Each structure stands twice: as C-alpha cells, then as structure tokens.
Amino acid sequence: MDGAQVHYEVFSKKTPSSGWALDLATENRTAALATANDMMKEGKVAAVRVTKETLDAETREFQSVGILNLGNAEPPKKSKVKENNDPLCVSPQDLYTIHARDRIGRLLEGFLERKGATPFELLHRADLVEELEASGTDLQHAIQKLAIPEAQARGLSVHELIRVFQSLVERAIERLLKDARKGDLPDVDKEGFARAAERVAQHPERAYLLGAGVAVSIAPARSWTEKVTRLLDLADSAPLAGPPRGLALAVIEQPLAEILGSKSGLDDIIGKDLDLGARLAAMTRLVACDPVDALMRIEPSVQRMMPPLSETGQRLAKWLATEDFGAVRLAIAKRVVRELTGPRRLRPGDSEGEIAVMRALAMALTCAAGTMISLDDVQEAFVTRSRMLVTGDFVEAYLGTNRTSRQEVEALMWLVENVIGGANKRQAGRYLSANVSGMRFEKEFRLSSDSPGVKLEVLAKLQKQAARAGLAPEDYGPIQSKIGEVGGLVEADSKIVSIVAKSSQGPVQRLMTLLRMAIGDTAPIGPTADRARAEALKLVRRDDTRAELARAPERMGQVRELLQAMTAAA
C-alpha cells in the first residue's frame, strides 16, 4: 500500500439517536485525532469517530478503517407504542393543514411549477383543480407516490391506501368545485378584503372561504414578486383589529410562506444570480430589517456585504418587522441557519470573500438574535461553518501562491480571528504557528529591505494580533514567543537598541523611544524588549535625564506611565 492515497475523516453525532455527520476530511492524521478529541472535550457532540480512508488503485474505491471512537453512539431504546394504521388525512379539511400543504407541494412540484402556483392556491382555486384533473397523470402519480411509503410504514395494502386517498381527493375537489359553482366563495376584489374577512369571521369554514378569495385575487399575477405584492396589498387593506384581522393575516401568511419557502419565489424577491453568501445576507436583512440596517450604518464591512432589497423586498421587510407573519419570519430564519450549516460555499472561488461575508453574516445574525432566532442557534451554525474554513484545501486556496511569509501570517491571523469554536480556533492556530515557526518567516524579516524599526514595529503588531484573535493562552503564547525571537534576531542584526541608546537625541527622547520598545509598542516582547528595558533603566538613572525631566513636567508624566507599563510587561 506504499504510495496509496490516504486521508482521514472525522464524523460526529450531536445526539446518540442522530445520524453520523462528516465534520472534517484531512490528510493529516494528527489534525484529525486532535479535532475529534477537541470536539468531545467541548461537550457539543455525543460521539465522534475517526476513520482512515485508503484508495484502492485497482477498484478506485476507498477502504475504511476505524482508528478512534469516542462517546456514546448507541441510540436509546424506544419503548414500544401501538402502531396507528389510520391514514394521515381522513377528511378534505385535513388537506389544508401546513403539513399536508407541504407534502402536496412536494408531490405535485412539477405541476405547480408549470402553473406558477402554490399548494395554497391549488387547494382554493377551482380552475387549478380542473386543470390538475385534466392533466391525467399528475394527480394519479402523486397519489401513488404518497400511498406506497405510507403502506410500507403502516403495513397496509398499497391498493387499499390508493383507494382511500383517491376518495379523499375526489371529495375535496367536489367540495371546491361545488362551492365555486354556487357562488359561495368570496370575491375579495369586488367585496373588499376587510369586509369579506368580517363577514366570514364567525363561519366554521372561515379560513377555507377567505383563502379561496385570496387565491383568486392573486391568480392573475405573472410572477412571484407580483403575487407577493398583491398579498401585501391585501394585508394593507385587512381589518384594523379583532378576530377578523387575525383571520385575514393568518390566511395571507399561508401563500406568503409557501412563496418565500421556494427557491424560485425567494430568488424573485431578493434577486437572481446571487451567490449563497449574498442570498443569506439578503434573507437576513429581509427578516431583521431594523437591527441589520442599524448595524449597516455603523459597520461599513456589513454594508458592503448586504445586497440592496427590491421595492417589494423593502415592503415585505417592513411587514416582517411587525408581530404579524411570525411563521414566515421564522421559516426564513431557519433556512438561513440550515444553509449556513450546509456544505455549499458562500463565495465559490473567492476564499477571502468567503471569510468577509461570513464575518458580516455573523455580525448581522448576532445583532438580530432574539428577534428571529436564538443566539445559541446562531453560534452553533457558525461553529459548523467555521469547520469548512480550517480544512487543508480551504487554507491552501486562501493563502494562494503569491503571498510573502508576512502576508500569509497576516492572512492566517485574520482567519483565526473570524472562525469560532474551540476546535476550529485551535486548528487555525496550528496553521498560524507552523507559518510563524518556519524558516521562511525568519529569513524574510531578517533579509527584508525595510528598516529595522519598521520590521520590529510590524512584528510587534503581529504579536498583539495573536493575543486578540481569540486563541487560548496556551495556543497563542508559543506564537508570540516565536515572533519575539525573530524580533530579537532582527535587532541583533542591526543593533538598533544600542544605536538608539547612544544617539545624539536628547536623553528624554531616547528614553521614551526605548520605553516604547520595552513595552511591546514598537518592538515585540522578547529579547529586543529585554535589551531596550535594560538600556532604558540605565538611562533613567542618569543625572542629565533627570534634569531634563525636571524642566519638562509634561514629559515626566509620560515617562512615568511608560515605566509603569514596562514594569507590568516585565
């Protein structure tokens, strides 16, 4: 098996009863094992396993061998319950529930897409029902696709369930066509939406009746955007208060949720040809307009990532900012989280853009947390998304081939700062540590044409960034130490501390320059800072230094502050 292609995969279970999910694929065995152990230590998974995948050169198939299993992977035993063999829907009214409409949408997806309609409209429009019956095969195929898995799950005959569902559909169609012929269904365009809602508010079938009026009202629309516009027009004209208003808005919410729940409907509102990052940004702004707009005013990076909303989108966002249409708002929010935890890239082919849009989304969703989704769900989604940013393939594409070692370290600092989750931070920190510890980093700084002062200042900045990136002290400490060592070599090559100490500048000016180096301001903490501290202590004891400080009280205060900072840094 020498020379065989080998990689390691890390799988986890959030709960013992959930399925295995792939978290990481890497060629680094140590990284895979460390990631698995970190995930268990954080306590966010119930079980984790690592497998070694070896490619068979002849069959081109991977042979899997488990090398680590941690946690409880066995689901709890379920107590036996009595099986319910009754069909899910037994009356025409059952077809109007949210779960039934969702299944109808999936079973008749092709027909509804051709007609540009939603399940809500199909259940409330006689003309659509007639077209479905006339299509011949669409309805029959849908019933068969429903009956087969139901029969297997309930231990019943497929033909028996087909007859049951066929009878149910025929009764629902007959009721709708009969009501349409008799003129029992409201015409909200003629009667007025508010008046129709008030008239049927006490009727036992009020949602069905008003829904039929709404479905007919939006039927002439030629696009999803036009349908949403018509629905919002109806919402604007809804009764002002009481049960009629609640009925009116609840009915409107059904087709609105179905339109925005479909990819084509949502794309028509927020804009087509957007990558996933821009889509999620627009969806976030749609459901949390006020907090996101406030964030955009103070955070330019978020403003750059947020695509503009169309006129209909802005109008819809105002409605979603109210207490009404909560189900629509929640559905979109859950879709944002679901897409964040999925495998698709936010910015395909643009690794830097991937990090930038993820950062903007994290700020926007955190700002909006509570109004649309919990902060815990937001954090968990970004921990999952962050795992994609610390894989070897992503980091390799992110760094590219044309960066200097310093640029690579700065880019990795940015990556470390923007991923979340302890395991992800540590993995990103390992990439950073490897680059800082490399001979290339040391050579580039020592041989750079920049002045010693500039090089030391850059190293000091990198050293501070390492501490601010969110790594644990045991992870960023060695990185800071290595940066300090490189700074010591740069200083030793140039003797800049000695040059400053012996320069022709006034003693106080030299003292302040050395103190700023000693506290890690213009030089990294380490050998350089130690040398600067020693020279500063010598200089501060000299009579000419004390005399100059006595003549300039304002300098005395500055020196005292720097001395205190130096003592704290020592």
C-alpha positions as CSV (number, residue, x, y, z in Angstrom):
1,M,0.0,0.0,0.0
2,D,3.1,2.2,-0.2
3,G,2.3,5.4,-2.1
4,A,-1.5,4.8,-1.8
5,Q,-3.8,7.9,-1.5
6,V,-4.8,8.1,2.2
7,H,-6.9,10.7,4.1
8,Y,-8.7,10.8,7.4
9,E,-12.3,11.6,8.1
10,V,-13.9,12.9,11.4
11,F,-17.6,12.1,12.0
12,S,-19.7,13.2,14.9
13,K,-23.2,12.7,16.4
14,K,-24.9,15.6,18.1
15,T,-27.1,13.1,20.0
16,P,-27.0,9.3,20.3
17,S,-30.1,9.0,18.2
18,S,-29.0,11.3,15.4
19,G,-27.0,10.2,12.3
20,W,-23.3,10.5,11.7
21,A,-22.2,13.8,10.1
22,L,-18.9,14.4,8.4
23,D,-17.0,17.3,10.1
24,L,-13.5,17.1,8.6
25,A,-11.6,15.4,5.9
26,T,-7.8,15.8,6.0
27,E,-4.6,14.1,5.0
28,N,-3.1,15.0,8.5
29,R,-3.7,12.1,10.9
30,T,-2.7,14.2,13.9
31,A,-5.1,17.0,13.0
32,A,-8.0,14.5,12.6
33,L,-7.3,12.9,16.0
34,A,-6.9,16.3,17.7
35,T,-10.1,17.7,16.2
36,A,-12.0,14.6,17.4
37,N,-10.7,14.9,20.9
38,D,-11.4,18.7,21.0
39,M,-15.0,18.2,19.9
40,M,-15.5,15.7,22.7
41,K,-13.9,18.0,25.3
42,E,-16.2,20.9,24.3
43,G,-19.2,18.6,25.0
44,K,-21.2,19.6,21.9
45,V,-21.3,16.1,20.5
46,A,-22.4,12.8,21.9
47,A,-20.0,10.7,19.9
48,V,-17.1,11.1,17.5
49,R,-15.1,8.7,15.3
50,V,-12.1,8.9,13.0
51,T,-11.6,6.7,10.0
52,K,-8.6,6.1,7.8
53,E,-9.7,6.1,4.1
54,T,-7.2,4.3,1.7
55,L,-7.8,4.4,-2.0
56,D,-7.6,1.1,-3.8
57,A,-5.7,1.7,-7.1
58,E,-7.5,-1.1,-8.9
59,T,-11.1,-0.7,-7.8
60,R,-10.8,3.1,-7.3
61,E,-12.8,2.6,-4.1
62,F,-11.8,3.8,-0.6
63,Q,-11.3,1.2,2.1
64,S,-12.3,2.5,5.5
65,V,-10.7,1.5,8.8
66,G,-11.8,3.0,12.2
67,I,-8.9,4.3,14.3
68,L,-10.8,6.2,17.0
69,N,-14.2,6.0,18.6
70,L,-15.3,8.3,21.5
71,G,-18.6,8.9,23.3
72,N,-21.9,7.2,23.2
73,A,-23.0,6.3,19.7
74,E,-25.9,4.0,20.7
75,P,-29.4,5.4,20.4
76,P,-31.6,4.9,23.5
77,K,-34.0,2.1,23.2
78,K,-37.5,3.3,22.4
79,S,-40.5,1.9,24.2
80,K,-42.9,0.1,22.0
81,V,-46.0,2.0,21.1
82,K,-49.2,0.9,19.4
83,E,-49.0,1.4,15.7
84,N,-51.6,3.8,14.2
85,N,-52.8,2.5,10.9
86,D,-55.2,5.3,10.2
87,P,-54.4,7.4,7.2
88,L,-52.8,10.8,7.9
89,C,-55.7,12.7,6.2
90,V,-59.3,11.5,6.6
91,S,-61.3,14.5,5.5
92,P,-61.0,17.3,3.0
93,Q,-60.3,19.8,5.8
94,D,-57.1,17.8,6.7
95,L,-55.6,18.7,3.3
96,Y,-55.4,22.4,4.4
97,T,-53.0,21.9,7.3
98,I,-49.5,23.2,7.0
99,H,-48.0,19.6,6.9
100,A,-50.5,18.5,4.3
101,R,-49.8,21.5,2.1
102,D,-46.0,20.9,2.4
103,R,-46.5,17.3,1.2
104,I,-48.8,18.4,-1.6
105,G,-46.1,20.9,-2.7
106,R,-43.5,18.1,-2.9
107,L,-45.8,15.5,-4.6
108,L,-47.1,18.0,-7.2
109,E,-43.9,20.1,-7.6
110,G,-43.8,19.7,-11.3
111,F,-47.4,20.7,-11.9
112,L,-47.3,23.7,-9.5
113,E,-44.0,24.9,-11.1
114,R,-45.6,24.8,-14.6
115,K,-48.6,26.7,-13.4
116,G,-46.6,29.2,-11.2
117,A,-48.8,28.4,-8.2
118,T,-48.5,27.3,-4.6
119,P,-50.2,24.4,-2.8
120,F,-52.4,27.0,-1.1
121,E,-53.7,28.2,-4.5
122,L,-54.3,24.6,-5.7
123,L,-56.5,23.9,-2.6
124,H,-58.5,27.1,-3.1
125,R,-58.8,27.7,-6.8
126,A,-61.4,25.7,-8.8
127,D,-59.7,26.5,-12.2
128,L,-56.4,24.9,-11.0
129,V,-58.1,21.8,-9.7
130,E,-59.8,21.3,-13.0
131,E,-56.5,21.7,-14.8
132,L,-55.0,19.1,-12.5
133,E,-57.8,16.6,-13.1
134,A,-57.4,17.2,-16.9
135,S,-53.7,16.6,-16.8
136,G,-54.4,12.9,-16.3
137,T,-51.2,11.6,-14.8
138,D,-50.0,14.3,-12.4
139,L,-52.7,13.6,-9.8
140,Q,-52.5,9.8,-10.1
141,H,-48.8,9.7,-9.8
142,A,-48.9,11.9,-6.7
143,I,-51.4,9.6,-5.0
144,Q,-49.2,6.6,-5.9
145,K,-46.1,8.3,-4.5
146,L,-48.0,9.0,-1.3
147,A,-49.6,5.6,-0.9
148,I,-46.5,3.4,-1.4
149,P,-44.4,4.6,1.5
150,E,-47.5,5.0,3.7
151,A,-48.5,1.4,3.0
152,Q,-45.0,0.2,3.9
153,A,-44.9,2.2,7.1
154,R,-48.4,1.1,8.2
155,G,-48.3,-2.5,7.0
156,L,-51.4,-1.9,4.7
157,S,-52.1,-2.7,1.1
158,V,-50.9,-0.2,-1.5
159,H,-54.1,-0.5,-3.4
160,E,-56.2,-0.1,-0.3
161,L,-54.4,3.2,0.5
162,I,-54.7,4.4,-3.1
163,R,-58.5,4.0,-2.9
164,V,-58.6,5.8,0.5
165,F,-56.5,8.8,-0.8
166,Q,-58.4,8.8,-4.2
167,S,-61.7,9.1,-2.3
168,L,-60.3,11.9,-0.1
169,V,-59.1,13.9,-3.1
170,E,-62.3,13.4,-5.0
171,R,-64.3,14.7,-2.0
172,A,-62.0,17.7,-1.7
173,I,-62.3,18.5,-5.4
174,E,-66.0,18.1,-5.4
175,R,-66.5,20.4,-2.4
176,L,-64.3,23.2,-4.0
177,L,-66.0,22.9,-7.4
178,K,-69.5,22.9,-5.9
179,D,-68.8,25.9,-3.7
180,A,-67.4,27.8,-6.8
181,R,-70.4,26.9,-8.9
182,K,-72.8,28.0,-6.2
183,G,-71.0,31.3,-5.7
184,D,-70.3,30.7,-2.0
185,L,-66.7,31.7,-2.3
186,P,-65.9,35.4,-1.6
187,D,-64.7,37.7,-4.3
188,V,-62.4,39.9,-2.2
189,D,-61.6,42.2,-5.1
190,K,-65.2,43.2,-5.6
191,E,-66.4,43.0,-2.0
192,G,-63.3,44.3,-0.4
193,F,-60.9,42.2,1.7
194,A,-61.7,43.7,5.0
195,R,-65.4,43.4,4.5
196,A,-65.1,39.8,3.3
197,A,-63.0,38.9,6.4
198,E,-65.5,40.5,8.7
199,R,-68.4,38.7,7.0
200,V,-66.9,35.2,7.3
201,A,-65.1,35.6,10.6
202,Q,-67.7,33.6,12.5
203,H,-68.2,30.9,9.9
204,P,-66.9,27.4,10.8
205,E,-65.0,27.2,7.5
206,R,-63.8,30.9,7.6
207,A,-60.1,30.1,6.7
208,Y,-61.2,28.0,3.7
209,L,-63.7,30.6,2.4
210,L,-61.4,33.6,2.8
211,G,-58.5,31.6,1.4
212,A,-60.4,30.9,-1.7
213,G,-61.0,34.7,-2.1
214,V,-57.3,35.4,-1.6
215,A,-56.2,32.6,-4.1
216,V,-58.5,34.0,-6.8
217,S,-57.2,37.6,-6.1
218,I,-53.6,36.7,-6.7
219,A,-54.2,34.3,-9.6
220,P,-53.7,36.9,-12.4
221,A,-50.1,37.7,-11.1
222,R,-47.4,36.8,-13.7
223,S,-44.5,36.5,-11.3
224,W,-43.8,35.6,-7.7
225,T,-42.9,39.2,-7.0
226,E,-46.3,40.3,-8.3
227,K,-48.1,37.7,-6.2
228,V,-46.3,38.9,-3.1
229,T,-47.2,42.5,-4.0
230,R,-50.9,41.5,-4.3
231,L,-50.7,39.7,-1.0
232,L,-49.2,42.8,0.7
233,D,-51.9,44.9,-0.8
234,L,-54.5,42.7,0.8
235,A,-52.6,42.8,4.1
236,D,-52.6,46.6,3.9
237,S,-56.4,46.5,3.5
238,A,-57.1,44.0,6.2
239,P,-59.4,44.8,9.1
240,L,-57.8,47.0,11.7
241,A,-58.4,44.9,14.8
242,G,-60.1,41.9,16.4
243,P,-60.7,38.4,15.1
244,P,-61.3,39.5,11.5
245,R,-57.8,41.0,11.3
246,G,-56.2,37.9,12.8
247,L,-58.1,35.7,10.3
248,A,-57.1,37.9,7.4
249,L,-53.4,38.0,8.2
250,A,-53.3,34.3,9.0
251,V,-54.8,33.4,5.6
252,I,-52.3,35.7,3.8
253,E,-49.4,34.2,5.7
254,Q,-50.0,30.8,4.2
255,P,-49.3,31.6,0.5
256,L,-46.7,34.1,1.5
257,A,-44.8,31.4,3.5
258,E,-45.1,29.0,0.5
259,I,-43.7,31.5,-2.0
260,L,-40.8,32.5,0.2
261,G,-40.1,28.9,1.1
262,S,-39.5,28.0,-2.5
263,K,-36.1,28.8,-4.2
264,S,-37.7,30.4,-7.3
265,G,-40.1,32.5,-5.2
266,L,-37.4,33.8,-2.9
267,D,-35.0,34.5,-5.7
268,D,-37.6,36.6,-7.4
269,I,-37.9,38.8,-4.3
270,I,-34.3,39.1,-3.2
271,G,-32.7,38.9,-6.7
272,K,-31.5,36.2,-9.0
273,D,-27.9,35.2,-9.8
274,L,-26.7,35.8,-6.2
275,D,-24.1,33.5,-4.6
276,L,-25.1,31.8,-1.4
277,G,-23.4,34.4,0.8
278,A,-25.3,37.3,-0.8
279,R,-28.6,35.3,-0.7
280,L,-28.2,34.7,3.1
281,A,-27.3,38.3,3.6
282,A,-30.4,39.4,1.8
283,M,-32.6,36.9,3.7
284,T,-31.2,38.1,7.0
285,R,-31.9,41.7,6.1
286,L,-35.4,40.7,5.0
287,V,-36.4,39.1,8.3
288,A,-34.4,41.6,10.6
289,C,-34.5,44.8,8.7
290,D,-34.3,47.3,11.5
291,P,-31.4,45.8,13.5
292,V,-29.4,45.0,10.3
293,D,-30.0,48.5,8.9
294,A,-28.8,50.0,12.2
295,L,-25.7,47.8,12.1
296,M,-25.0,48.8,8.5
297,R,-24.9,52.4,9.4
298,I,-22.1,51.9,11.9
299,E,-20.3,48.9,10.3
300,P,-19.1,49.6,6.7
301,S,-18.0,45.9,6.2
302,V,-21.6,44.7,6.8
303,Q,-22.9,47.4,4.5
304,R,-20.6,46.2,1.7
305,M,-21.8,42.6,2.0
306,M,-25.6,43.4,2.1
307,P,-27.2,43.4,-1.4
308,P,-30.0,46.0,-1.8
309,L,-33.6,44.9,-1.4
310,S,-36.1,45.5,-4.2
311,E,-39.1,47.7,-3.7
312,T,-41.2,44.6,-2.9
313,G,-38.5,43.3,-0.7
314,Q,-38.3,46.5,1.3
315,R,-42.1,46.5,1.7
316,L,-42.1,42.9,2.8
317,A,-39.3,43.6,5.3
318,K,-41.4,46.2,7.0
319,W,-44.3,43.7,7.4
320,L,-41.9,41.0,8.7
321,A,-40.6,43.6,11.3
322,T,-44.0,43.6,12.9
323,E,-45.6,40.9,15.1
324,D,-47.5,39.6,12.1
325,F,-46.3,36.8,9.8
326,G,-44.1,35.3,12.5
327,A,-44.2,31.9,10.8
328,V,-42.8,33.4,7.6
329,R,-40.1,35.2,9.5
330,L,-39.1,32.0,11.4
331,A,-39.2,29.9,8.3
332,I,-36.7,32.2,6.5
333,A,-34.5,32.4,9.6
334,K,-34.4,28.6,9.9
335,R,-33.5,28.4,6.2
336,V,-30.6,30.8,6.8
337,V,-29.3,28.6,9.6
338,R,-29.8,25.5,7.5
339,E,-27.9,26.9,4.6
340,L,-25.1,28.0,6.9
341,T,-24.6,24.5,8.2
342,G,-24.7,23.0,4.7
343,P,-21.7,22.1,2.5
344,R,-22.1,24.8,-0.1
345,R,-19.5,27.6,-0.2
346,L,-20.7,31.2,0.5
347,R,-18.4,32.7,-2.1
348,P,-17.3,29.9,-4.5
349,G,-13.8,30.6,-5.9
350,D,-13.2,33.5,-3.5
351,S,-11.7,32.4,-0.2
352,E,-11.1,35.9,1.1
353,G,-14.7,36.9,0.2
354,E,-15.9,33.7,2.0
355,I,-14.4,34.9,5.2
356,A,-15.6,38.5,4.7
357,V,-19.2,37.5,4.0
358,M,-19.2,35.0,6.9
359,R,-18.0,37.8,9.3
360,A,-20.7,40.1,8.1
361,L,-23.4,37.4,8.4
362,A,-22.1,36.6,11.9
363,M,-22.4,40.2,13.0
364,A,-25.9,40.7,11.4
365,L,-27.3,37.4,12.8
366,T,-25.9,38.1,16.2
367,C,-27.4,41.6,16.1
368,A,-30.7,40.2,15.1
369,A,-30.7,37.2,17.5
370,G,-33.8,37.1,19.6
371,T,-36.0,38.7,17.0
372,M,-35.7,35.8,14.6
373,I,-33.6,33.0,16.1
374,S,-31.8,32.3,19.3
375,L,-28.2,33.3,19.9
376,D,-27.2,29.7,20.7
377,D,-28.5,28.5,17.3
378,V,-26.6,31.3,15.5
379,Q,-23.3,30.4,17.3
380,E,-23.8,26.7,16.6
381,A,-24.3,27.4,12.9
382,F,-21.2,29.5,12.7
383,V,-19.1,26.8,14.5
384,T,-20.2,24.4,11.8
385,R,-19.5,26.8,9.0
386,S,-16.1,27.6,10.6
387,R,-15.1,24.0,10.2
388,M,-15.1,24.5,6.5
389,L,-12.6,27.3,6.8
390,V,-9.9,25.3,8.7
391,T,-9.6,22.4,6.2
392,G,-6.4,22.0,4.4
393,D,-8.0,22.6,1.0
394,F,-9.6,25.9,2.0
395,V,-6.4,27.2,3.7
396,E,-4.3,26.3,0.7
397,A,-6.7,28.1,-1.6
398,Y,-7.0,31.0,0.8
399,L,-3.2,31.6,1.0
400,G,-2.6,31.1,-2.7
401,T,0.9,31.1,-4.1
402,N,2.0,34.7,-4.4
403,R,2.0,35.9,-0.8
404,T,5.1,36.7,1.2
405,S,5.5,34.9,4.5
406,R,4.4,38.0,6.3
407,Q,1.3,38.3,4.2
408,E,0.5,34.6,4.9
409,V,0.8,35.2,8.6
410,E,-1.4,38.3,8.4
411,A,-4.0,36.3,6.4
412,L,-3.9,33.5,8.9
413,M,-4.3,35.9,11.8
414,W,-7.5,37.1,10.0
415,L,-8.7,33.6,9.6
416,V,-8.1,32.7,13.3
417,E,-10.0,35.9,14.3
418,N,-13.0,35.0,12.2
419,V,-13.6,31.3,13.0
420,I,-15.4,30.3,16.1
421,G,-15.5,27.2,18.2
422,G,-12.6,25.9,20.3
423,A,-11.6,23.1,18.0
424,N,-11.7,25.4,14.9
425,K,-9.7,28.1,16.7
426,R,-7.0,25.6,17.6
427,Q,-6.9,24.1,14.1
428,A,-6.5,27.6,12.6
429,G,-3.9,28.4,15.3
430,R,-1.9,25.4,14.2
431,Y,-1.6,26.7,10.6
432,L,-0.5,30.1,12.1
433,S,2.0,28.5,14.4
434,A,3.5,26.5,11.6
435,N,4.0,29.6,9.4
436,V,5.5,31.7,12.2
437,S,7.8,28.9,13.2
438,G,9.0,28.3,9.6
439,M,12.5,29.4,8.5
440,R,10.9,31.4,5.6
441,F,9.3,33.8,8.1
442,E,12.5,34.4,9.9
443,K,14.6,34.8,6.7
444,E,12.1,37.2,5.1
445,F,12.2,39.5,8.1
446,R,16.0,39.4,8.6
447,L,16.7,39.9,4.9
448,S,13.9,42.4,4.2
449,S,14.9,45.8,2.7
450,D,12.7,47.6,5.3
451,S,14.4,49.5,8.1
452,P,14.9,47.6,11.4
453,G,12.4,49.9,13.1
454,V,9.7,49.1,10.6
455,K,10.4,45.4,10.8
456,L,10.2,45.5,14.6
457,E,7.0,47.5,14.6
458,V,5.4,45.0,12.2
459,L,6.4,42.1,14.4
460,A,5.0,43.9,17.5
461,K,1.7,44.4,15.7
462,L,1.6,40.7,14.7
463,Q,2.4,39.7,18.3
464,K,-0.6,41.7,19.6
465,Q,-2.9,40.4,16.9
466,A,-2.1,36.8,18.0
467,A,-3.4,37.6,21.5
468,R,-6.5,39.3,20.2
469,A,-7.5,36.6,17.8
470,G,-9.4,34.6,20.4
471,L,-6.9,31.7,20.9
472,A,-6.3,30.2,24.3
473,P,-3.2,31.4,26.1
474,E,-1.5,28.0,25.6
475,D,-2.1,28.4,21.9
476,Y,-1.1,32.0,21.3
477,G,1.8,32.0,23.8
478,P,4.2,30.0,21.7
479,I,3.3,32.0,18.6
480,Q,4.1,35.3,20.5
481,S,7.3,33.8,21.8
482,K,8.5,32.8,18.3
483,I,7.6,36.3,16.9
484,G,9.6,37.7,19.8
485,E,12.6,35.5,18.9
486,V,12.5,36.7,15.3
487,G,12.4,40.3,16.6
488,G,15.5,39.5,18.7
489,L,17.4,38.3,15.6
490,V,16.3,41.4,13.6
491,E,17.6,43.6,16.5
492,A,20.8,41.7,16.8
493,D,21.5,42.1,13.1
494,S,21.0,45.9,13.3
495,K,22.0,46.7,16.9
496,I,19.1,49.3,16.9
497,V,18.7,49.3,20.7
498,S,22.4,50.2,21.1
499,I,22.1,52.8,18.3
500,V,19.1,54.5,20.0
501,A,20.8,54.5,23.4
502,K,23.9,56.2,22.0
503,S,22.2,58.5,19.5
504,S,22.6,62.3,19.6
505,Q,19.0,62.9,20.6
506,G,18.1,64.3,24.0
507,P,18.1,61.8,26.9
508,V,14.4,62.0,27.4
509,Q,13.7,61.4,23.7
510,R,16.0,58.4,23.7
511,L,14.4,57.1,27.0
512,M,10.8,57.3,25.6
513,T,11.9,55.5,22.4
514,L,13.4,52.7,24.4
515,L,10.5,52.5,26.7
516,R,8.0,52.1,23.8
517,M,10.2,49.3,22.6
518,A,10.3,47.7,26.0
519,I,6.6,47.6,26.5
520,G,6.0,45.9,23.1
521,D,4.7,49.0,21.4
522,T,7.3,49.5,18.7
523,A,9.1,46.1,19.1
524,P,7.9,42.6,20.0
525,I,8.1,41.4,23.6
526,G,11.1,39.2,23.9
527,P,14.9,39.7,23.5
528,T,14.5,43.1,21.8
529,A,12.2,44.4,24.6
530,D,14.5,43.0,27.2
531,R,17.5,44.8,25.7
532,A,15.5,48.0,25.4
533,R,14.4,47.7,29.0
534,A,18.0,47.3,30.3
535,E,19.1,50.4,28.3
536,A,16.1,52.4,29.5
537,L,16.8,51.6,33.1
538,K,20.4,52.8,32.7
539,L,19.3,56.0,31.0
540,V,16.6,56.9,33.6
541,R,19.2,56.9,36.4
542,R,21.5,59.4,34.7
543,D,21.6,63.0,36.0
544,D,21.1,64.6,32.6
545,T,18.0,62.6,32.1
546,R,16.5,63.6,35.4
547,A,17.5,67.2,34.9
548,E,15.7,67.4,31.5
549,L,12.6,65.7,33.0
550,A,12.6,68.3,35.8
551,R,12.5,71.1,33.2
552,A,9.6,69.4,31.4
553,P,6.9,68.2,33.8
554,E,4.6,67.1,31.0
555,R,7.3,64.7,29.8
556,M,7.6,63.4,33.4
557,G,4.0,62.1,33.4
558,Q,4.5,60.4,30.0
559,V,7.7,58.7,31.2
560,R,6.1,57.6,34.4
561,E,3.2,56.0,32.5
562,L,5.7,54.2,30.2
563,L,7.8,53.0,33.2
564,Q,4.7,51.6,34.9
565,A,3.7,49.8,31.6
566,M,7.3,48.4,31.3
567,T,7.2,47.1,34.8
568,A,3.8,45.4,34.1
569,A,5.1,43.9,30.9
570,A,8.3,42.5,32.5
